[in-house]
Amino acid sequence: MTDWNWFFSALAQSAAAIVGIFAAFIITKIVNNQSTLNQDGSIAFYTG
């Protein structure tokens, strides 16, 4: 009899780590856009 709890637990932790990494990149991008907005007074969208 195989216990699958370890697999689903590891899968959930890995998914949470990936989501956290993407959230960190998104937050960094938002902060950079806000600092650009504060510097020159216009809205700047970086698409590169």
Backbone bond lengths (Angstrom), bond angles and torsions (degrees), N, CA, C in turn:
res aa  C-N    CA-C-N  psi(-1)  N-CA   C-N-CA  omega(-1)  CA-C   N-CA-C  phi
1 M - - - 1.464 - - 1.536 109.06 -
2 T 1.313 116.18 127.36 1.457 121.89 -175.86 1.530 109.88 -100.47
3 D 1.324 114.67 136.01 1.460 120.37 177.29 1.523 108.62 -96.45
4 W 1.318 117.07 114.39 1.461 122.53 -176.50 1.525 112.78 -89.23
5 N 1.315 118.11 -1.29 1.468 119.51 -176.45 1.520 112.18 -61.59
6 W 1.323 117.76 -38.41 1.461 120.10 -179.62 1.519 110.49 -63.95
7 F 1.332 117.03 -36.41 1.465 120.21 -178.78 1.522 110.92 -67.04
8 F 1.330 116.56 -48.27 1.466 119.23 -178.37 1.522 111.24 -68.86
9 S 1.319 117.56 -32.75 1.460 120.55 176.76 1.525 110.60 -65.70
10 A 1.324 116.52 -45.86 1.466 120.02 178.99 1.523 110.76 -65.58
11 L 1.317 117.76 -37.83 1.460 121.66 178.26 1.529 110.87 -63.40
12 A 1.330 117.04 -43.49 1.465 120.68 179.24 1.523 111.01 -64.80
13 Q 1.332 117.14 -40.46 1.459 119.73 179.82 1.523 111.36 -67.83
14 S 1.313 117.03 -38.98 1.461 120.08 178.39 1.523 111.30 -66.13
15 A 1.322 116.62 -42.37 1.468 120.07 178.05 1.526 110.58 -63.17
16 A 1.325 117.06 -40.61 1.464 120.29 178.96 1.523 111.09 -64.74
17 A 1.320 117.24 -37.86 1.465 120.10 178.56 1.521 111.10 -65.84
18 I 1.335 117.20 -41.23 1.468 120.80 179.31 1.526 110.26 -65.23
19 V 1.330 117.05 -43.27 1.463 120.61 177.94 1.527 110.18 -61.74
20 G 1.322 117.55 -39.88 1.464 120.85 178.58 1.517 112.49 -63.52
21 I 1.331 116.57 -39.36 1.466 119.85 178.63 1.521 110.54 -65.50
22 F 1.345 117.63 -45.03 1.462 120.45 177.59 1.525 111.36 -62.59
23 A 1.321 117.40 -39.36 1.469 120.42 178.68 1.525 110.71 -63.59
24 A 1.331 116.98 -38.34 1.463 119.81 178.96 1.525 111.07 -64.07
25 F 1.343 117.69 -41.63 1.458 120.03 176.95 1.527 111.42 -64.22
26 I 1.320 117.60 -41.45 1.465 120.85 -179.36 1.525 110.47 -65.18
27 I 1.330 116.83 -43.83 1.467 119.96 179.37 1.522 110.61 -63.70
28 T 1.323 117.19 -40.77 1.461 120.31 177.50 1.519 111.18 -61.55
29 K 1.328 116.83 -41.36 1.463 120.32 179.12 1.527 111.15 -64.84
30 I 1.320 117.30 -40.89 1.466 120.73 178.85 1.528 110.50 -64.30
31 V 1.322 116.76 -43.99 1.475 119.95 179.82 1.525 110.55 -63.32
32 N 1.327 117.28 -40.34 1.466 119.85 178.02 1.523 111.26 -64.72
33 N 1.334 117.38 -40.10 1.466 119.90 177.45 1.518 110.96 -64.63
34 Q 1.323 118.34 -38.21 1.453 120.58 179.73 1.527 110.88 -68.48
35 S 1.316 117.18 -37.32 1.462 118.40 178.95 1.526 110.42 -68.72
36 T 1.332 117.27 -35.55 1.466 120.23 175.22 1.521 110.42 -65.78
37 L 1.318 116.71 -39.84 1.464 120.99 177.76 1.523 110.56 -62.34
38 N 1.311 117.70 -40.63 1.462 120.69 -178.65 1.524 112.02 -71.34
39 Q 1.315 118.66 -26.11 1.457 120.57 -177.12 1.522 112.42 -76.10
40 D 1.341 117.81 -48.63 1.462 118.56 -173.35 1.531 113.84 -111.75
41 G 1.319 118.13 1.47 1.458 120.81 173.09 1.512 114.78 77.47
42 S 1.317 118.31 5.94 1.461 120.48 177.84 1.526 109.35 -125.21
43 I 1.293 115.23 160.20 1.470 119.78 -179.21 1.527 108.66 -78.96
44 A 1.323 116.61 127.82 1.459 121.24 -179.40 1.524 108.59 -120.96
45 F 1.311 116.20 125.34 1.454 121.86 176.64 1.517 108.62 -113.93
46 Y 1.301 115.49 120.04 1.461 121.02 178.70 1.520 108.22 -91.92
47 T 1.325 116.67 119.59 1.464 119.70 -176.04 1.529 111.02 -113.65
48 G 1.296 118.15 15.61 1.444 120.07 -178.60 1.447 109.90 -102.36
